[in-house]
Structure formats: structure tokens, C-alpha cells
Amino acid sequence: MIRAAILGATGYTAYELIKLLLRHPHVEIRCLTSRQEDSPHVSTVHPSLTGLLDLRLTQPDVQQVVDLSDIVFSCLPHAASAESVAEILAASDRIKMVDFSADYRLTDLAVYEHWYGVTHPDPQRVGVTPYGLGEWFADSIQEARLVANPGCYPTSAILAIGPLLKAGIASPQDIVIDSKSGVSGAGRSPKLTTLFPECNESFSAYGVGQHRHTPEIEQVLSTLAGENVDLIFTPHLVPMDRGILTTAYVRPKGSVTQEAVMAELRKAYEGSPFVQVVDHLPATKHVSGTNFCHLTARIVNQRIVLISCIDNLIKGASGAAVQNMNLMFGWDMTLGLL
Ligand SMILES: NC(=O)c1ccc[n+]([C@@H]2O[C@H](COP(=O)([O-])OP(=O)(O)OC[C@H]3O[C@@H](n4cnc5c(N)ncnc54)[C@H](OP(=O)(O)O)[C@@H]3O)[C@@H](O)[C@H]2O)c1
């Protein structure tokens, strides 16, 4: 057994991570941190864990986290996360870490500081930390002490478009990505836009041309394409708890059939248990609560239309983190996830 610590244990992704780790055969949760005072029992913060985990949340203390863990998951917001990652990795050369925030995803420090509006607290690890999308970057994840867990929207877009760019079937120009997310994508901290009366029975776009996941999607798709991609990414808030559905429109290079596109997707994910290329049109309910991505393609009017669905809290966050941990420890990547 290895011991796990979770920073930011009161949040949504941490809650999902706790549930996944409780059924993992090789992991024992030993430390949960929060800034909340009086060390609340985990069951008071996440009542559905009553009877499942007998642990109190503690104030974040680097030495305690290091003493109690072999792997640390940081479920903190950006900047706060990199501060903690830097302290923990400096305090121990034994600990492995998975960072849920965007702090180590972008390889260019200036791009990060521009889009996130902060000075990076740990610049030395920017550009050298593997991007934790196991379907595409398993080799570098296996070797890593720190992995940058991907963003939820980027996961849904990259899994759909990546194979066609890598195979040279799709043009890297003029890509349109239209994504819709459930409200848990915004985290548990209260915000005006995610209050029930604001978002219930309503469906809206936000961050048009300005969403922070744009440079992440551009970066990873450019890596897979071998050249710079040009794209528009528009996210939407849907009044449901969880799930992301992404529809992407890409131009084929030359003429291509739907059968050829589907065959390319199936070939790309042959050895990837969590990406299912399906003939039907996928829906968020089909993958809710799972680490699966369901993906399909159609040809419409000379364009390839790709549709992918994930659960933002699992394949878009905590499930991907467990998949990364499994790779980092040399285990079957499906452990605790099926
Ligand atoms: N939600 C998603 O679908 C999703 C998907 C992919 C990635 N992510 C990323 O995963 C991370 C966690 O997301 P989440 O949705 O779980 O967020 P969340 O529900 O808001 O939880 C974040 C936790 O971090 C702690 N925290 C907040 N501000 C802090 C600060 N300044 N310093 C230290 N701790 C702080 C809070 O715990 P206390 O107040 O108890 O200390 C909070 O419970 C974020 O980086 C997010 O971008 C989220």
C-alpha cells in the first residue's frame, strides 16, 4: 500500500478523488488538508462519506503532509497550488505529486502569466512537467515526480481532435471547438454565476475568446499536429451538475470519408481503455461518474464534426489523476477506475 494526501480536500474534485481512492487496491488515504479551522471530520464536509473514511481535515502543514504520504494530490486553485507543490517537493525527494490546477500545464511561462494574471510561484518546473493525458503522454508520465493533470475542457477537445491532427487527416487551421459544461466545473466555492437562480433553466456562453483553457488546447494540439494550430474555443454553462459535451468542427486535408475518420479514431485509441469510439451520438449521462470519454465523428458539408463526452470531475480531473498515479507507480492504468 502507498499513502496518499489530498490538498484542498473540501472541494469537488477532492471529493471525487477520495471516493476513487477508497476503492483503489494499493492506496490508503492518510492526510486531507483544508484551511478550515477546528479540523472538521471528513464526513461533516462531505456527508456522503459517512462511515467510509474516518479522518479529520488538518491545516496544510508541509512536514505533516510529507510524513504521511507517498503521493500528494493538489486540488487547490492555480498559484496556491504551485506554492504548495514547490514546498512539498523541496521538503522531500521521495514524494510524487499530481497537480490538478493549471500551474504546470502550459510550457511557456509568459503565456501562463498572461492568461492567469499572476507571477508563477514555481517557474523552474514550468516547461519540464509532463502533461498528464495518459492516452497521449504515458511515457513521460511514467517517469515523472510531478504531473500536470489536464484541464477538463482540454481533455474533451484534445481526445477528439488530437488523433486526426497527428494522422494528418485534419487541417490545423480553422478549428472550432464548442463545449458545454455542468456547473461543478466552476468548483464548490460560491460565485454569483453558479447560484441556482442564476444558472438553473438557463444556458449561456461565457469567456468567449478569453477562456484560460484556450492556450492549453492550442499547445497540446500543436504538439500532436507538429505545427501551430489555429482555433476558436467557446465554453458554455449548462444547468446540470456534471459532464462536458464538446462539439468540434475541423476541415479535412483533402477528401475523407466518415468510415476513414472513425477508423483513425479507433486505431488511435486501440490500447486506451478509457476512450470509447462509438457509432451513436454520445451524451454526458453515458459517462457520468466514470473515467470514460465517448467519442464519435460525422462528415457534414465537407467538415469533420467530432463529438466527445466526459465527466468533468472524473476523466476531466480526479479519474485522470488516478490514471496518472497508476502510470507513475507502474500499475495497470485502470486500477481503481473500472
Ligand atoms: N471542477 C472541475 O471540473 C475541475 C476540473 C479539472 C481541474 N480542476 C481544477 O482542480 C482544482 C480544484 O478544483 P475544484 O473544482 O475541486 O475546486 P473547489 O471545489 O473550489 O475546491 C478547491 C479547494 O481549494 C481550497 N482553496 C481555495 N482557495 C485556496 C487558496 N487560496 N489557498 C489554499 N487553498 C485554497 C479550498 O479549500 P479550503 O477553503 O477548505 O481550504 C477548496 O475547497 C482547481 O485548480 C481547478 O481549476 C477542476
The ligand as an SDF file (V2000), in Angstrom:
LIG
                    3D

 48 52  0  0  0  0  0  0  0  0999 V2000
  -14.1760   21.3420  -11.0780 N   0  0  0  0  0  0  0  0  0  0  0  0
  -13.6920   20.7710  -12.1760 C   0  0  0  0  0  0  0  0  0  0  0  0
  -14.4420   20.2360  -13.0080 O   0  0  0  0  0  0  0  0  0  0  0  0
  -12.2070   20.7570  -12.4320 C   0  0  0  0  0  0  0  0  0  0  0  0
  -11.7280   20.0060  -13.4970 C   0  0  0  0  0  0  0  0  0  0  0  0
  -10.3520   19.9790  -13.7650 C   0  0  0  0  0  0  0  0  0  0  0  0
   -9.4930   20.6960  -12.9520 C   0  0  0  0  0  0  0  0  0  0  0  0
   -9.9840   21.4370  -11.9330 N   0  0  0  0  0  0  0  0  0  0  0  0
   -9.0060   22.1560  -11.0990 C   0  0  0  0  0  0  0  0  0  0  0  0
   -8.8660   21.4320   -9.8780 O   0  0  0  0  0  0  0  0  0  0  0  0
   -8.6180   22.3370   -8.8000 C   0  0  0  0  0  0  0  0  0  0  0  0
   -9.7080   22.1340   -7.7570 C   0  0  0  0  0  0  0  0  0  0  0  0
  -10.9680   22.3700   -8.3730 O   0  0  0  0  0  0  0  0  0  0  0  0
  -12.3350   22.1530   -7.5780 P   0  0  0  0  0  0  0  0  0  0  0  0
  -13.3950   22.2400   -8.5840 O   0  0  0  0  0  0  0  0  0  0  0  0
  -12.2240   20.9780   -6.6920 O   0  0  0  0  0  0  0  0  0  0  0  0
  -12.3400   23.4940   -6.6930 O   0  0  0  0  0  0  0  0  0  0  0  0
  -13.1540   23.7940   -5.3790 P   0  0  0  0  0  0  0  0  0  0  0  0
  -14.3320   22.9040   -5.2650 O   0  0  0  0  0  0  0  0  0  0  0  0
  -13.3810   25.2570   -5.3310 O   0  0  0  0  0  0  0  0  0  0  0  0
  -12.1150   23.3910   -4.2280 O   0  0  0  0  0  0  0  0  0  0  0  0
  -10.8270   23.9960   -4.1330 C   0  0  0  0  0  0  0  0  0  0  0  0
  -10.3410   23.8380   -2.7100 C   0  0  0  0  0  0  0  0  0  0  0  0
   -9.0770   24.5260   -2.5870 O   0  0  0  0  0  0  0  0  0  0  0  0
   -9.0460   25.2350   -1.3420 C   0  0  0  0  0  0  0  0  0  0  0  0
   -8.6350   26.6140   -1.5980 N   0  0  0  0  0  0  0  0  0  0  0  0
   -9.3290   27.5670   -2.2560 C   0  0  0  0  0  0  0  0  0  0  0  0
   -8.6000   28.7020   -2.3700 N   0  0  0  0  0  0  0  0  0  0  0  0
   -7.4240   28.4470   -1.7560 C   0  0  0  0  0  0  0  0  0  0  0  0
   -6.2480   29.2130   -1.5390 C   0  0  0  0  0  0  0  0  0  0  0  0
   -6.1390   30.4730   -1.9700 N   0  0  0  0  0  0  0  0  0  0  0  0
   -5.2350   28.6450   -0.8730 N   0  0  0  0  0  0  0  0  0  0  0  0
   -5.3390   27.3730   -0.4360 C   0  0  0  0  0  0  0  0  0  0  0  0
   -6.4400   26.5970   -0.6090 N   0  0  0  0  0  0  0  0  0  0  0  0
   -7.4590   27.1310   -1.2640 C   0  0  0  0  0  0  0  0  0  0  0  0
  -10.4270   25.2200   -0.7640 C   0  0  0  0  0  0  0  0  0  0  0  0
  -10.3690   24.5130    0.4330 O   0  0  0  0  0  0  0  0  0  0  0  0
  -10.4920   25.2470    1.8600 P   0  0  0  0  0  0  0  0  0  0  0  0
  -11.2640   26.5110    1.6460 O   0  0  0  0  0  0  0  0  0  0  0  0
  -11.2100   24.2420    2.6730 O   0  0  0  0  0  0  0  0  0  0  0  0
   -9.0920   25.4750    2.3130 O   0  0  0  0  0  0  0  0  0  0  0  0
  -11.2900   24.4900   -1.7520 C   0  0  0  0  0  0  0  0  0  0  0  0
  -12.0830   23.5270   -1.1530 O   0  0  0  0  0  0  0  0  0  0  0  0
   -8.5990   23.7540   -9.4130 C   0  0  0  0  0  0  0  0  0  0  0  0
   -7.2880   24.1010   -9.7110 O   0  0  0  0  0  0  0  0  0  0  0  0
   -9.4070   23.5640  -10.6980 C   0  0  0  0  0  0  0  0  0  0  0  0
   -9.0670   24.5060  -11.6870 O   0  0  0  0  0  0  0  0  0  0  0  0
  -11.3110   21.4630  -11.6260 C   0  0  0  0  0  0  0  0  0  0  0  0
  1  2  1  0
  2  3  2  0
  2  4  1  0
  4  5  1  0
  4 48  2  0
  5  6  2  0
  6  7  1  0
  7  8  2  0
  8  9  1  0
  8 48  1  0
  9 10  1  0
  9 46  1  0
 10 11  1  0
 11 12  1  0
 11 44  1  0
 12 13  1  0
 13 14  1  0
 14 15  2  0
 14 16  1  0
 14 17  1  0
 17 18  1  0
 18 19  2  0
 18 20  1  0
 18 21  1  0
 21 22  1  0
 22 23  1  0
 23 24  1  0
 23 42  1  0
 24 25  1  0
 25 26  1  0
 25 36  1  0
 26 27  1  0
 26 35  1  0
 27 28  2  0
 28 29  1  0
 29 30  1  0
 29 35  2  0
 30 31  1  0
 30 32  2  0
 32 33  1  0
 33 34  2  0
 34 35  1  0
 36 37  1  0
 36 42  1  0
 37 38  1  0
 38 39  2  0
 38 40  1  0
 38 41  1  0
 42 43  1  0
 44 45  1  0
 44 46  1  0
 46 47  1  0
M  CHG  2   8   1  16  -1
M  END
$$$$
